[in-house]
Amino acid sequence: MQIHFLGVGEACDERCPNTSLHVTAGNGQRFLLDCGFTTPHLYFANYRDPDELDAVWISHFHGDHFFGMPLLLLRFWEMDRRKKLIIAGPRETREKIAAAMELAYPDFMARLRYPLDFVVIEPGHVRAIAGTSWSSAENVHSRRCLALCIDDGSHRIFYSGDGRPTRETETLARGCDLIVHEAFRLDEEVENHGSVRGCLEFADRAGVKHLALVHVQRNCRETAEKTLAGLVRDGLHVFLPGPGELFSL
């Protein structure tokens, strides 16, 4: 698997784009994990083929995680995409995407020349997506948010979306090769958000090899970079990816 960190920032960070991951699975299928305000321009700056993307995952319905979808869908239409696009997420995904599209570009969703396949991935269910297995678990956030595990048969990655870990997300993450988790603060526990310290403990319990910390509060990021530089603890590789960084398993 290859993970391209298109963005790694929180909603209001003017220097780091919204957190969004482009994942290439071992079978060559390509997925976009979350699509916030800043994501479409970054995506299209890097990926020019309108049929390149196979599926999009939406973890929850805050603007920095899904308000880029109308532009993504519009640009694919403009580029004459014809290939089916899978959009996966919580049970209300179809309604939320349709509502956002109607606000942004009224009556445009019916004009798309490529099919949209909405797939609900609620906790307790495993779904087959483009030759890979996807499963979810609920974390603690101000709006309901689902963490995701993608298994391509060779590697497994965990992506938190936003929120504090739970027993359920720990179970989902256990044994993954990579955890990508939001860590809004360093040591301070914040309601509805993760922390660097909490994520380190979470990754230790889950027994993973690599931990990438994203969505760090903009005023904490410089300190977090210094704290985490080159950090390896008990076999766990911890890093703070920058925008545009690539990581391969």
C-alpha positions in Angstrom: 0.0 0.0 0.0 1.0 3.6 -0.6 -0.4 6.5 1.4 -0.2 10.0 -0.1 -1.0 12.6 2.6 -2.7 15.2 0.4 -3.5 17.2 3.5 -2.7 16.8 7.2 -4.2 19.9 8.8 -7.3 20.7 11.0 -10.2 22.8 9.7 -8.7 26.3 10.3 -5.0 25.8 9.5 -4.0 28.2 6.8 -0.7 26.5 6.2 -1.7 22.8 6.2 -4.6 21.7 4.0 -7.5 19.7 5.5 -6.6 16.1 6.3 -7.2 13.8 3.3 -5.4 10.6 2.3 -5.0 9.1 -1.2 -4.4 5.4 -0.8 -3.2 3.0 -3.4 -3.9 -0.6 -2.4 -1.8 -3.6 -3.4 -4.1 -4.5 -6.2 -3.8 -1.0 -7.7 -7.2 0.3 -6.6 -7.2 3.9 -5.4 -9.1 5.5 -2.6 -9.6 9.0 -1.2 -10.2 9.1 2.5 -12.1 12.3 3.4 -12.6 15.3 1.0 -12.7 18.6 2.8 -12.7 22.2 1.7 -9.1 22.1 0.3 -9.0 18.6 -1.0 -10.2 18.8 -4.7 -7.5 21.3 -5.8 -4.8 19.1 -4.2 -6.2 16.0 -5.7 -6.4 17.3 -9.2 -3.0 18.9 -9.0 -1.6 15.4 -8.4 -4.0 13.1 -10.3 -5.0 14.1 -13.8 -6.8 10.9 -15.0 -10.6 11.4 -14.4 -11.0 7.6 -14.0 -8.0 7.2 -11.6 -10.1 7.2 -8.4 -12.1 4.1 -7.4 -13.7 5.1 -4.2 -14.1 7.9 -1.6 -14.6 7.4 2.1 -16.3 10.1 4.2 -15.7 9.6 8.0 -18.2 12.2 9.2 -20.1 15.3 8.1 -18.0 18.3 9.2 -17.0 20.6 6.4 -13.3 20.0 6.5 -14.0 16.3 5.8 -16.7 16.4 3.1 -17.4 19.9 1.8 -15.0 19.2 -1.1 -17.3 16.5 -2.6 -19.4 18.9 -4.8 -16.2 20.2 -6.5 -14.7 16.7 -6.8 -17.9 15.4 -8.5 -18.2 18.5 -10.7 -14.6 18.4 -11.9 -15.0 14.7 -12.8 -18.0 15.6 -14.9 -16.0 18.4 -16.6 -13.2 15.9 -17.3 -15.8 13.4 -18.8 -15.4 10.7 -16.3 -17.5 7.6 -17.2 -16.2 5.1 -14.6 -18.4 4.3 -11.6 -17.4 6.1 -8.4 -18.0 4.4 -5.0 -18.8 6.8 -2.1 -18.7 5.0 1.2 -19.4 6.2 4.7 -22.0 6.3 7.5 -25.7 5.5 6.8 -26.6 9.1 5.9 -23.9 9.5 3.3 -26.1 9.6 0.2 -28.4 12.2 1.7 -25.6 14.5 2.9 -23.7 14.3 -0.4 -26.8 15.0 -2.4 -27.7 18.0 -0.1 -24.2 19.5 -0.4 -24.2 19.1 -4.2 -27.6 20.7 -4.4 -26.4 23.7 -2.4 -23.2 24.1 -4.3 -24.5 23.3 -7.9 -28.3 23.1 -8.0 -29.8 20.3 -10.2 -26.3 19.2 -11.2 -26.2 15.7 -9.6 -28.6 14.4 -12.2 -26.3 15.6 -15.0 -23.4 13.5 -14.0 -22.4 11.0 -16.8 -20.8 8.5 -14.4 -22.7 6.4 -11.9 -22.4 6.9 -8.1 -22.5 3.8 -5.9 -23.2 4.7 -2.3 -22.1 2.1 0.1 -23.0 2.2 3.8 -20.2 0.8 6.1 -21.6 0.9 9.7 -19.8 -0.8 12.6 -20.2 -4.5 12.7 -20.3 -4.9 8.9 -17.4 -5.7 6.5 -17.8 -4.5 2.9 -15.9 -5.5 -0.2 -14.7 -2.4 -2.0 -12.8 -2.7 -5.2 -11.1 -6.0 -4.1 -10.4 -4.8 -0.6 -12.2 -5.2 2.7 -13.5 -2.2 4.6 -14.8 -2.1 8.2 -15.6 0.7 10.7 -16.0 1.6 14.3 -17.3 4.6 16.1 -15.1 7.0 18.0 -15.9 10.0 20.3 -16.4 13.3 18.4 -18.8 16.2 18.5 -20.5 14.7 15.4 -20.8 11.0 14.9 -17.6 9.8 13.2 -16.5 6.4 12.0 -12.9 5.2 11.9 -12.0 2.9 9.0 -9.8 -0.1 8.5 -8.8 -1.1 4.9 -7.4 -4.6 4.3 -6.0 -5.4 0.9 -4.8 -8.9 1.8 -1.2 -7.9 2.3 -1.5 -4.8 4.6 -4.1 -3.2 6.8 -4.4 0.5 7.6 -6.5 2.4 10.1 -7.8 5.9 9.6 -9.5 7.6 12.5 -11.2 10.6 10.9 -11.7 12.9 13.9 -12.3 11.9 17.5 -10.9 10.3 20.6 -10.2 6.5 20.5 -12.7 4.0 21.9 -12.5 0.3 22.8 -14.2 -0.3 19.5 -11.7 1.6 17.4 -8.8 0.0 19.3 -10.2 -3.4 18.4 -10.5 -2.2 14.8 -6.9 -1.0 14.8 -5.4 -4.0 16.5 -2.6 -5.5 14.4 -2.8 -2.9 11.6 0.4 -2.0 9.8 -0.3 1.7 10.0 -2.6 3.9 12.2 -3.4 7.4 10.9 -4.9 9.2 13.8 -5.9 12.8 14.6 -4.1 14.3 17.5 -5.5 17.8 18.1 -3.3 18.6 21.1 -0.1 17.3 22.6 -0.7 16.2 26.2 -4.0 18.0 26.9 -7.1 15.8 26.6 -9.7 17.7 24.6 -13.3 16.7 24.5 -14.1 15.0 21.2 -10.5 15.0 19.9 -7.4 12.9 20.2 -4.1 13.9 21.7 -0.5 13.0 20.8 -0.1 11.2 24.2 -3.4 9.4 23.9 -2.6 8.3 20.3 0.8 6.9 21.4 -0.9 4.9 24.1 -3.6 3.8 21.7 -1.0 2.6 19.1 1.0 0.7 21.8 -2.1 -1.2 22.9 -3.1 -1.9 19.3 0.3 -3.3 18.5 1.0 -1.5 15.3 4.2 -0.8 13.5 3.7 2.8 12.3 1.7 5.7 13.7 1.0 8.9 11.6 -0.4 11.8 13.5 -2.6 14.3 11.6 -5.0 17.1 12.3 -2.8 18.7 14.9 -4.0 22.1 16.1 -2.2 24.7 14.1 -0.6 26.4 17.1 0.7 23.1 18.4 2.1 21.8 15.2 5.7 23.2 15.5 6.1 21.8 19.0 4.7 18.5 17.9 7.2 18.4 15.0 10.1 18.9 17.4 8.7 16.4 19.9 8.2 13.6 17.4 11.3 14.1 15.2 12.8 10.7 14.7 10.8 9.2 17.6 10.9 5.4 17.8 9.6 3.7 21.0 9.4 0.0 21.6 9.4 -0.8 17.9 6.7 1.8 17.1 7.6 4.3 14.4 5.9 7.6 15.0 5.8 10.5 12.5 4.0 13.7 11.8 3.6 13.7 8.0 3.7 16.9 6.0 1.3 17.9 3.2 2.2 15.9 0.1 4.3 13.3 1.9 4.2 9.7 0.6 4.5 6.6 2.9 4.7 3.0 1.6 4.1 -0.3 3.4 
